[in-house]
Amino acid sequence: MKMNVTRRQMLALAGSGVAALGLAACSGGSDEPAATTEAADQLIPEEGMDFIVGFDQDYPPYGYVGDDGEYTGFDLDLAARVCEINGWNFVANPINWDSKDGELSGGSITCIWNGFTMEGREDDYTFSEPYMLNAQVVVVKADSGIEDLAGLEGKLVVTQADSAALDVLEGDRADLAATFASLETRAEYNTAFMELESGAVDAVACDLSIAAYQMSANPDAYVQLDEDLSSEHYAVGFKLGNTELADAVTETLRQMDADGEVEALCETYADQGISYSNWCLE
């Protein structure tokens, strides 16, 4: 943990939340939601109760497994600090992204906090106020010869299943996707970029933050096409109707920003593509 309390200490404090984490990690591929927990049923957790963050553990820099084997990432660090300020037990619960709705409605997680795009999902979740600007972009190999979106005609393009990029390419930019040889999905972006590196696919459509992370890790391997597919915002998603908790998280984030904590955390992740200039919560 990069802000006052280590992640190992946070997880040690979680008590029964650790057991819940272990169960979730073993059953992440199941479509059946885990048993409802007291923390998820509570509109605002009381002091000492669990605040269970559902996240994709293969989604750097927002949520992933660090070199030390601990869950880490920009959003997880934000969430852990919000919990510390409010006296809640932070529990990081990796989930199968395709099963996120069942996890949230079933009560096995308190929220979805993982570079989560709010546009197009407003009727399905109660969101915090947006905190980060984002865009959907396309990444290709640096030596591909593809210079713009028109150059994707006849190419194999992949994205993550149930992602904002997929929503855009099946919705507002369906005309563009119709020019591809194929639009396919992968379970997570790490696989998509490994296939791009090997030449098995021609392009990856993804969040701007994912593109920035991959290009910072492989500066000579990839380029991002100049034209965005769409622009959007990240927010924290809660069960529909849980406005009270969404507002409490928003106000805590706003105070953290006023205290300079957000900018400091952005600097910590700057080498992974996070920029404070994209923070939009005032």
C-alpha positions as MATLAB code, in Angstrom:
seq = 'MKMNVTRRQMLALAGSGVAALGLAACSGGSDEPAATTEAADQLIPEEGMDFIVGFDQDYPPYGYVGDDGEYTGFDLDLAARVCEINGWNFVANPINWDSKDGELSGGSITCIWNGFTMEGREDDYTFSEPYMLNAQVVVVKADSGIEDLAGLEGKLVVTQADSAALDVLEGDRADLAATFASLETRAEYNTAFMELESGAVDAVACDLSIAAYQMSANPDAYVQLDEDLSSEHYAVGFKLGNTELADAVTETLRQMDADGEVEALCETYADQGISYSNWCLE';
ca = [
       0.000    0.000    0.000;
       1.416    3.326   -0.968;
      -0.543    5.614    1.362;
       0.223    5.365    5.080;
      -1.106    1.828    5.640;
       0.366   -1.160    3.777;
      -1.917   -3.407    1.791;
      -0.704   -6.367    3.839;
      -1.839   -4.547    7.003;
      -5.147   -3.630    5.414;
      -5.862   -7.218    4.460;
      -4.820   -8.434    7.881;
      -7.398   -6.115    9.447;
     -10.138   -7.356    7.164;
     -10.837  -10.467    9.275;
     -13.735  -12.296    7.788;
     -13.237  -10.280    4.598;
     -10.096  -12.297    3.885;
     -12.145  -15.464    3.913;
     -14.586  -13.840    1.522;
     -11.668  -12.859   -0.687;
     -10.388  -16.409   -0.796;
     -13.798  -17.787   -1.726;
     -14.213  -15.181   -4.455;
     -10.785  -15.927   -5.906;
     -11.639  -19.634   -6.107;
     -15.073  -19.082   -7.649;
     -14.426  -15.995   -9.801;
     -15.439  -17.821  -12.978;
     -18.877  -18.769  -11.689;
     -21.983  -16.964  -12.868;
     -23.602  -17.554   -9.478;
     -23.141  -14.641   -7.052;
     -21.572  -15.384   -3.695;
     -23.643  -15.276   -0.517;
     -24.856  -11.836    0.517;
     -22.708  -10.181    3.158;
     -23.742   -7.771    5.879;
     -21.375   -5.133    4.495;
     -22.946   -5.146    1.039;
     -26.504   -4.968    2.415;
     -25.659   -1.921    4.531;
     -26.260    1.414    2.741;
     -23.243    2.940    4.504;
     -21.008    0.481    6.369;
     -20.665    1.211   10.052;
     -17.170    1.726   11.419;
     -15.261   -1.546   11.344;
     -17.492   -3.170    8.716;
     -16.268   -4.490    5.361;
     -16.207   -2.362    2.231;
     -15.758   -4.961   -0.522;
     -14.351   -3.693   -3.812;
     -15.058   -5.807   -6.884;
     -12.281   -5.466   -9.461;
     -10.594   -7.149  -12.399;
      -7.180   -8.311  -11.197;
      -5.821   -8.183  -14.767;
      -6.550   -4.485  -15.327;
      -3.372   -2.502  -14.673;
      -2.798    0.209  -13.620;
      -6.195    0.331  -11.874;
      -6.230   -3.132  -10.338;
      -3.731   -5.976  -10.670;
      -1.409   -8.361   -8.834;
       1.851   -6.637   -7.891;
       5.317   -8.134   -7.947;
       4.918   -8.957   -4.249;
       1.782  -11.006   -4.946;
      -0.500   -8.422   -3.333;
      -3.429   -6.749   -5.055;
      -2.520   -3.205   -5.989;
      -3.410   -0.441   -8.451;
      -4.508    3.171   -8.613;
      -8.186    2.495   -7.919;
      -7.472   -0.006   -5.167;
      -5.211    2.510   -3.445;
      -7.921    5.167   -3.721;
     -10.484    2.754   -2.281;
      -8.214    1.652    0.564;
      -7.625    5.263    1.600;
     -11.354    6.071    1.422;
     -11.958    3.107    3.723;
      -9.228    4.216    6.127;
     -10.720    7.711    6.380;
     -14.231    6.358    7.011;
     -13.202    3.551    9.367;
     -14.295    0.744    7.023;
     -12.390   -2.498    6.459;
     -11.060   -2.479    2.902;
     -11.420   -5.847    1.130;
     -10.176   -6.295   -2.442;
     -12.313   -8.964   -4.126;
     -11.169  -10.042   -7.633;
     -14.147  -10.951   -9.790;
     -14.878  -12.372  -13.203;
     -15.750   -9.205  -15.136;
     -18.577  -10.941  -16.988;
     -20.168  -11.756  -13.600;
     -19.874   -8.287  -12.054;
     -23.611   -7.561  -12.137;
     -24.453  -10.788  -10.338;
     -21.745  -10.150   -7.751;
     -23.093   -6.664   -7.044;
     -26.792   -7.541   -7.007;
     -26.101  -10.664   -4.942;
     -24.265   -8.621   -2.324;
     -20.851  -10.293   -2.507;
     -19.271   -6.909   -3.300;
     -20.086   -3.405   -2.122;
     -19.095   -1.673   -5.354;
     -17.309   -1.975   -8.683;
     -14.196    0.198   -8.557;
     -11.858   -0.612  -11.408;
     -11.574    1.957  -14.194;
     -15.348    1.582  -14.559;
     -16.929    3.621  -17.360;
     -20.255    5.176  -16.371;
     -21.555    6.297  -19.786;
     -24.261    3.964  -21.046;
     -24.614    2.294  -17.642;
     -26.450    5.039  -15.749;
     -29.696    3.060  -15.617;
     -28.012   -0.053  -14.230;
     -25.958    1.345  -11.322;
     -25.855    4.220   -8.890;
     -22.549    5.964   -9.500;
     -20.307    8.227   -7.523;
     -19.565   11.464   -9.293;
     -17.038   10.844  -12.097;
     -13.431   11.213  -10.987;
     -11.299   10.457  -14.068;
     -11.534   11.376  -17.745;
     -11.115    8.467  -20.114;
     -11.438    7.583  -23.789;
     -11.735    4.473  -25.917;
      -8.767    4.153  -28.268;
      -7.096    1.699  -30.617;
      -3.521    0.406  -30.196;
      -1.510   -1.254  -32.992;
       2.049   -2.502  -33.340;
       4.512    0.270  -34.064;
       5.586   -1.375  -37.325;
       2.068   -2.315  -38.478;
       1.720    0.426  -41.061;
      -1.748    1.236  -39.701;
      -1.952    5.011  -39.277;
      -5.636    5.737  -38.665;
      -9.008    4.117  -38.031;
      -9.573    3.719  -41.761;
      -6.487    1.521  -41.814;
      -8.316   -1.071  -39.706;
     -10.387   -2.144  -42.682;
      -9.981   -5.881  -43.174;
      -8.072   -6.262  -39.895;
      -8.649   -8.471  -36.844;
      -9.465   -6.237  -33.863;
      -9.905   -7.525  -30.301;
     -11.124   -6.041  -27.053;
     -12.120   -7.243  -23.591;
     -15.466   -8.967  -23.128;
     -18.195   -6.725  -21.671;
     -15.930   -3.673  -21.956;
     -16.731   -0.068  -22.777;
     -14.744   -0.452  -26.009;
     -16.972   -3.348  -27.057;
     -20.075   -1.278  -26.246;
     -18.803    1.539  -28.462;
     -17.884   -0.736  -31.369;
     -21.249   -2.479  -31.199;
     -23.080    0.825  -30.755;
     -22.027    4.294  -31.886;
     -19.063    3.005  -33.935;
     -20.707   -0.108  -35.349;
     -20.137    1.338  -38.811;
     -16.395    1.264  -38.195;
     -16.496   -2.262  -36.754;
     -18.345   -3.417  -39.875;
     -15.176   -2.694  -41.861;
     -13.034   -5.036  -39.746;
     -12.298   -8.557  -40.889;
     -13.463   -9.523  -37.401;
     -14.153   -8.004  -33.978;
     -13.399  -10.513  -31.227;
     -13.295  -10.443  -27.426;
     -10.847  -11.804  -24.885;
     -11.400  -12.456  -21.193;
      -8.848   -9.793  -20.226;
      -6.567   -7.245  -21.865;
      -3.296   -8.956  -20.972;
      -4.190  -11.758  -23.387;
      -5.239   -9.244  -26.044;
      -1.890   -7.445  -25.892;
       0.105  -10.667  -25.888;
      -1.692  -11.609  -29.097;
      -1.006   -8.152  -30.542;
       2.689   -8.493  -29.717;
       2.860  -11.918  -31.361;
       1.050  -10.711  -34.472;
      -1.962  -12.972  -33.946;
      -4.240   -9.903  -34.038;
      -3.893   -6.523  -35.717;
      -5.243   -4.101  -33.113;
      -6.625   -3.793  -29.589;
      -9.506   -1.454  -28.736;
      -9.285   -0.414  -25.093;
      -9.455    2.338  -22.489;
      -6.979    5.191  -22.812;
      -5.520    4.221  -19.430;
      -4.867    0.652  -20.588;
      -3.219    1.940  -23.755;
      -1.034    4.313  -21.741;
      -0.005    1.507  -19.382;
       0.889   -0.892  -22.187;
       2.832    1.731  -24.128;
       4.754    2.843  -21.046;
       5.689   -0.789  -20.378;
       6.585   -1.403  -24.048;
       7.554    2.030  -25.431;
       8.899    0.746  -28.760;
       6.304   -1.941  -29.399;
       2.978   -0.128  -29.729;
       1.410    3.099  -30.952;
      -2.005    4.565  -30.276;
      -4.032    5.812  -33.229;
      -4.687    9.553  -33.005;
      -8.466    9.399  -33.392;
     -10.414    8.261  -30.293;
     -13.396    5.940  -30.578;
     -15.189    7.859  -27.807;
     -14.624    9.952  -24.685;
     -16.061    9.106  -21.270;
     -15.545    9.107  -17.497;
     -14.669    6.656  -14.733;
     -16.829    6.448  -11.607;
     -17.481    4.011   -8.755;
     -20.507    1.795   -9.410;
     -22.876    0.803   -6.598;
     -26.071   -1.206   -6.460;
     -28.904    0.794   -8.018;
     -30.448    3.050   -5.375;
     -27.468    3.149   -3.016;
     -27.125    6.920   -3.377;
     -26.116    7.483    0.239;
     -22.943    5.418   -0.019;
     -22.092    6.792   -3.480;
     -22.319   10.327   -2.102;
     -20.173    9.453    0.915;
     -17.424    8.043   -1.325;
     -17.612   11.080   -3.613;
     -17.190   13.497   -0.716;
     -14.241   11.524    0.665;
     -12.518   11.568   -2.736;
     -13.160   15.294   -3.027;
     -11.540   15.890    0.362;
      -8.568   13.680   -0.537;
      -8.050   15.784   -3.644;
      -8.237   19.020   -1.649;
      -5.604   17.618    0.721;
      -3.231   16.802   -2.155;
      -3.459   13.046   -1.690;
      -4.911   12.341   -5.126;
      -2.207   14.247   -6.980;
       0.475   12.442   -4.972;
      -1.063    9.072   -5.826;
      -1.248   10.005   -9.512;
       2.476   10.789   -9.402;
       3.123    7.362   -7.884;
       1.468    5.753  -10.920;
       2.717    8.245  -13.521;
       5.114    5.696  -14.999;
       2.096    3.445  -15.593;
       0.130    6.031  -17.554;
      -1.868    7.755  -14.784;
      -2.023   11.556  -15.061;
      -3.467   13.990  -12.548;
      -4.535   16.137  -15.518;
      -7.286   13.560  -16.125;
      -8.720   13.900  -12.606;
     -12.103   15.625  -13.014;
     -13.741   15.583   -9.570;
     -13.727   19.095   -8.110;
];
